[in-house]
Amino acid sequence: MGARYALVGLACLVALAILVGPSLTSASIPAPPPTFVAVTEGAHQFRSQVSVYSSTTGAMVRPLASFPDKTFTNNGLAYAPNGSAVYFTLIPQHPARRFSLLLMRLDVASGRQSLIADGAQPALSNDGTQLAYAAFPRGLAVRDLTTGQTRTIGLGRLGPAANLLNATIGWLEDGSDIAVVPSATPWDLVGRPPKLRWCGTTQARGVIVFVHVPAPPARLTADCVRVAGRGLNGRAILAGDSASRRTVLVAINTDDDRTVVERIAQTGATTPVLTIPNSLPLSFDPSGTHLLYLVGHNPPTLTEATIAGGQLTAGPWRNPHLNLAALAW
């Protein structure tokens, strides 16, 4: 199972964003969604609370549900674009299912919870009609939320990382493709070279799998692309790029606590966008033009910002009072 988010250890307040690449957006900047969803840890970390927050003020709008910490996981969190539902994963308590995770749906209006599938890492298309998720035991599933039709694709070339439990999954802007950043396998982390023709990810060499999603009933296909430059990891933050339908925005936290935002094409070509010192990225909005990130320590402060012209402009609020475990916009 994935470890819980470690949203600690950020040393100091954020400095001015450093321009290191071209503009992320056009002159017209879309407004962020009105709300986001966050999971916070309660007193003594015994329970996890799921709540809706205002994107305008950062204040809680309404609590939705709470779960014992031993059941709630950080293996993905997704929020419907219309604010109607939250998708998340739970650890099953029945012994017979202890080797799987439960992909759940929480209806915001009624509070009703329902099981979607054995799976993890939910990601919704920008129009809210398709749900992608890690399918057990190894691969990616895409479910049409209108018809219930589900298509799956195996990703065996990723080796043990093909289970996608600690991967990051995100949709490109127009819903035609899904980007998957797999986690590095243990032998990659200790320097063992990948197998012949194996599209694994390492600390020094990043990999993105682009899964192509044609109209049903056509099958899903995938290309495993080695990314030029830095390594990636499954904790990357993804968003579709409003400036291009064929690229994805990736925000990663580096070893020196910087947030690096890059634009990555389906060829693997990488373009720097900007760098935010002393920060931890949490979630893009669906347009990729707004970012929620942490800065500071004791406690870390949640900050909303707009990315435009290669510059980062902090929003009107900063919330230092959230003991965050997960967040989705």
N, C-alpha and C positions, 0 to 999 in steps of 0.2 A: 504494500500500500504506500501511496505517496506520503511524505512527511507533511505536517501542517506548515503553512506559510510562516517563515521566520521574519516577521516584519520589524526587526530590531537591528541595532548595530550601526545606524547611520550617524555620522559623527558631528555634523554641523549644519547650519542653515544653508539653504540653496543660494548659489551665486547666480550671476547673470548667465543666461544660456549663451553658449559659444557657437557662432555660426561656422559650420564646416562643410556646407554643401548647398545645393540649390533649394529653391522654394518647395515646400511641401504641398501648398495649396494654391489655388487660383486667387484672384482678387476678391471673389465672392466667397465668404466664409459661412458655411451653414451653421445654424444654431445647434447647440448640443441637445440631446434628448432632455426632457424636463426632469427626469428622475434617474437614479441609479440604485442598485441593490448592493448591500454590504452585509457581510457576516461578521459579527463581533463576538468576542469571548467575554463571558460574564465573570462575576466575582469568583475568585479561586479557580477559574477556568473549568468549571464543572459543566457548563452548557454553552452552546453556540446559538446566538440570536440572529435570525434573518430579518432584515428590515429594509424599507424603502426610504431613500433620502432625496432631498431636493437638490438638483444640479444648480439652482440659482442661489441658494443660501447655505447649502451643506447641512441643513438641519434634518432630523428624522421626520418623515411624513407619517409613517405608520409601521408598527412591528407586524411581521407576518407569521413567524413560527419560531420555535426553539427546539433544539435537539441536544441530547447528551453528547459531550465531546467525544466519547468513545465511538459514536456512530457517524458523526459528520466528518467528511474528508475534504481536502483541498484539491481533489482530482477533477477540477473544472467547475465553473459556475457561469450560467448564461441567463440573460434577461431579455425577454421578448421586446422587440422594438416598440410595440404599442403598450407595454407595461402590464400585459395581461397575465404573464406567467414567469416563473423562475425555474430553471433546470439545474440540478445539483446531483451529487453522488453521496450515497450512504454505505456504510459497512454493514452487511447483513448480520443479524444476531443469531440466526439459525445455524447450528454447526454444519449442516449439510451444504451450506452455501458460503462457507468461510473463505473460499478461494476466489470469490468474485466480488464485484461492486454493483450496487443497484443504482441505475440512472432514474431519477425521480423528477416529476413535474409538480410544482406547487401553484395552484390557481390563486392569483392575487385577490380576486373579488371574494371568493368563498372560503379560502384557506384550505381547500381540499387537496390532498396529496394523492398522486397516482403513480404507479410504476410504469416506466416506458420500456425498459429492457435491462438485461445485464450489460452494463457498459459504464463508460466514464468519459470525462473531458467533453461535455456538451458544447456545441457552437452553433449559433443560429445564423442563417442567411440574413442579409440586411432587410429583406422584405418580410421576414418572420415566417416564411412558408416551409423552410427546409431545416432539419436538424441533423447535424453531423455529430458523430461520437465514436469513441474507441469501442470497437466491438470485440467481445471475448470470443476466442482467446487471442487472436492476432489479426488486426486489420481495422478498417474504417467502414462505418455504416452511414448511409444518408437516408433519412426518413422524410417522406412528403407528409407534412402534418395535416394536410387536407384529406388525402386519400388513405394514409397509413401505409402506403407502399414503401418498402425498405430495400435498398440495394447495398451490397457490401463488396469490398475489395480487399484481398489479402495483400500485405506489404512485407512479404517474406525476405526481400532483399535488405531489410533493415536489421535482420538477425533478431536477437532477443528484444531489441527496442520496438519490434513490430507490435507488441501488445499495447503500445501507446499510453500506458498508464501514467507516465510522467511526461508525456508530450504536450505541446501546445498546438491547438487546432483553431484555424480562423478562416473565414470566407473572404474571397476577393470581392471587390466592390459590386460587380454585377451579378454575382451568384453563379458564374460559369465554372469557377474553380475553387478548390479548398487548398490552403497552405497548411502543411503539417511540419512542425519542428520537433523531431524525435529527441528523446533523451540519449545521452551518451551511455554506452554499456560499460560495465566495470572494467573490462580489460582495455577499453579505449582510454579510460582515465589513468591507467598505469602505463600507458605507452605501447601496448601490444598492437602491432599493425593489423589493419582490417584484412579480411579474407579476400581472395581474388574475386572481382566483380561484385563485391559486397558494398552496398551503399550505406555504410555506417557513418555516424557522426563522432567527432572527437573534440577535444579541447582546442586543437589547432585548426581543425577543418570542419566548417559548418555544413550542414545538409538541410535542404528543404525538399519535401515531397509535395509536388503539385498534383492533386487529384482532380481530374477533369470530370465535370458533372453535366453530361448532355441531358436533353429532355428524356424522360422515361418513355419506353422501357429500355432504352439503350444502356449498355453496361458502363460502369465506371472504369476509367483508365488512369494510370499514374505515371509520372516521370520523377525520378529521383535526381535532384540537381545539387552538385557540389558548389557551395557558395564561395566566391572569391573573398580573400581577406580573412577576417577574424572567425573564430569558432563561435558556434551558437550553442544553446542548450534548451531543454524542454521548458524552462521557465521564462522564455521570451514572451513578449506581449505582441500580439498581431492585430492588424486592421487592414481592411481594404483601402486602397489608395484612391482618393477622390480625383487625383490628377491623372490617373491611368488605370484602365481596366485590366492591364496585364502585369501589374506589379503589386507587391504587398509591402506594407510598412511593418518594420520589426523594431521593437525597443527592447534592449537587453541591459542588464545591470552588470557592470564590469567588476573585476577584482578590487579596483580602487574606488568603488561606490559611485561611479558615474553611470548615468543613463545615456546610452548611445542609441540614437534613432537613425535607421537606415532604410533606404528604398531598395528592394531586391526584385529583380526581374526574373521571369521564368527561364532565362538563360543562365542564371546564377550571377549576373552582373550586379554589383553593389554600388550604390551611390550614397555617400554620407548626407545626412540632413541636418542634424544638430546634436549637441552634447549638453547634458544638464549635470553639473557637478553635484556630488554629495546627495544623491537621490535614488529612489527605488520606484520604477514604473509599475503601475497597477492595472490600468485599463485605458485603452483608447475608446472614444465613442465610435459608432459605426462608420462615420465619415473619415476618421483618421485625422481630424483637424482639432480635436480637443483631447486632453490627456489628464488623467488623475494619477498623482504620484505622491510618495511620501518624502518628507524632508525633516531633518532634525532628529532629536532623540529625547527620551524621558519626558513625555512620550513623543513619538514621531508625529508630524503634522501632515494631515491630508490636504493636498493643494490641487485646485483645478486650474488648468491653463489652456490657452489657445496657441496653436502652432500656425504661423503664417509668415511667408517670406523668409523662411529659415530662422525666424525669431520665435522666442517663447514669451508669451505675455501672461503673467499670473492673473487669475480671475479675482472676483470681488470677495472671496471668502477663503479662509484657512481653518481647518478643524483639527485641533490637537487632542480631542477628547475621545477618539474612536480607537478601541483596542481591536484592531482589524485582524481577521483571519482570512478573508477573501473579499473580492469586490468585482462587480461587473457592471458595465454601462450599456 
